[in-house]
Amino acid sequence: MRILIPAINNNDPPAAVALRAEGLEPEVWNVGINAKAYSKILFEYWNDHEGFIVVEHDIIPWPGALEKLWACKQLWCGHSYPLHAQGLFGGYLGCTKFSAELCDTYPKVMNRAWEESWQKIDGYVLTELRKLTGNDCFHLHFPPCAHIRELPKLSEMNKRLLNETLPPSPNIPGYYKKLMGK
């Protein structure tokens, strides 16, 4: 299993510490060197056609989460995580699998990716994959992962989530509405 951790510095990011404690060997890349470094490394990984999992530096998957992603037959899947103290769970690139078959089937997805800054790369990748696959979002796995900066709110959010009756693979926009009570 190839695991990419884009990190903002050369220090040991929390995601890498957690994954090594699980016996996994992530590849940590310093993408804090310039605004397009994250995009460039995604471009390189995609074009290796091996398939890979992205775990951003501040996302902590629960033990076994990445094995679950790797074993999943879906080409594009991931775990959600708490977003920006909004009381929402969402999934962008934070903990996402891109299978070798996905990379082979859609080789041009990352052709322009290297032009995007880190602030826009998730939107670019998700928009391209939505257009090409016809899916609103990736195949969603449960439960969500932890997001370091959102840990104080995670307990409250999990209580809300666990009290909901969710379909096996919720569509993310409808999922948000349900969590928000709308």
N, C-alpha and C positions, 0 to 999 in steps of 0.2 A: 504494500500500500504506500503510495507516494503522497506525502503530506507537506503542503506548502504553508509556512507561517510568514506572512508579510509583517514585519515589525518596524517600528519607527526608530529603532536604534540598535546597536550591537549588544545591548544587555540581554540577559536571559528573560524573554517575555513570559508572562504567566501561562499562556497557552502551551508553550514548549515545556515548561516545568511540569504542568499537569499531564501532558501526553507522555513525557519520559517516565513519569511515575507509573504510568500504565504499561510501560514496556515498549512504547512506540518511539520511532526515531524520526521526528519531523525535520524538515529542511527549513531553517530560519534564514530569511533574506532581509537585509536592511533596506527598506524602501523609504526611509526617512531622508535619504541623500538628495533626492529631488522630487518634484511633484509628479513626475511620470514614471518613477522607478517601479511602482506597484503594477502599472499597466504593462510595462516592458517585461516584467517577470511572468505575468499571466500569459502574455503573448508567447514567450519561450516555452512555458509548460504546455500550453495548448498545442503548439506545433511539434512537440515531442510525440504526440499521439499515444501516450501511455495511459492516460487517465490520471486523475489526481484529486485530492481533497484540499480545499482551502480552509484553514482555520485562522482567522485574524487574531492578532496578538493579544487582544483583550477578551476573547471568547473562550470559555472553559467548558468543553464537552464533558458530559457525565461518562463514567467508565463504561466502555462498550459501545458508545455512540458512533465512533468512526467505523468499527467493525460492522455495525448495522448498516451504515451507509455503503460501505465497500461491498457488502453481500447483496445489496438491493439490486434488482434487475432493471430498475429505471435508469435511463441514461443521465438524468439530471435530477438530483435530489439533495435534501439538506434538512437541517434542524433550524427552527426559529430560535430567537433569543429576545430578551427585553430590549426595547428601543427607546432611547433618549428620554427616560422618565415620563413617557406618555401613557404609561399603563397599558401598552400594547406589546404584543409579540409579533415579530416579523422576521423575514429571512431574506437577506441580500447575499453578500458573499461571505459572511461571517463563519459559516460552517456548511460548506457546500461541496458535493461531489460532482465532478465532470468526468463521465466515463470515457474510456478510449474510443468506444463506438460513437459517442457524441462528438468528440474531437475529429474523428474520421469522417462522420456524416456531414458535419458542418465546418469544414476546415477554414472557411473565410471569416468566421465569427470574430476572430481577433485581428483581422487585417488592419483595422483602424484603431484597435485598442491602444496601441502604443502611443497614440496621439493624445489620449485622455489623461487628465490629472487624476490623482487619487480620489479627489472629491466627486468625480463623475464616472469613474470606471464601473462601479456597481450598476448604475443606471444604464450605461452603455451596454454592458454584457447582458443584463436582464432584458432590455428592450430588444436586442438582436435575437436572443434565444426565444423570446415570446413570439416574435414575427416568424421565425423559422420553424419552431416546433408546434405553434398553435396553442400552446399552454399558457395560462395566465401566470403560472409560477412553477417552481420546481415541485417534485413529489415530496410532500412534507412528512417528516418523521416526528415522532412524539416520544418523550417529552422534550421541551425546549432545553437549550443549553444556558449556562450562566453568562452574563455579560458583566465584566469586572466593574465598570462604572455604574451599573444598575443594581448591584447586589443589595443595597438597602431596601429597594422596592421589590425585589424578587419574591420574598416570602408572601407579601400581599398579593402579587400578581399570580403566583402559583395557586393560592387559595381560590381565587376567582376562576382560574383555568380548570382546576380539578373539580369544581362544582358544576361545570358545564358538561353537557352531553354533546360530544363532537363526533362528526362522521369520521370514518377511517382515514381519509386523506382530504382534509378541508381545503377549499379554495381560499386563498389568503384574503382577498378583499371581503368576502362574506364572513370569514373567520374573524376579521377585525370588527366588523359590525356586530357580530354576536358577542364578542368580548366587551364591546363598549355599550351593549344593551340597546342598540339601535335597530 
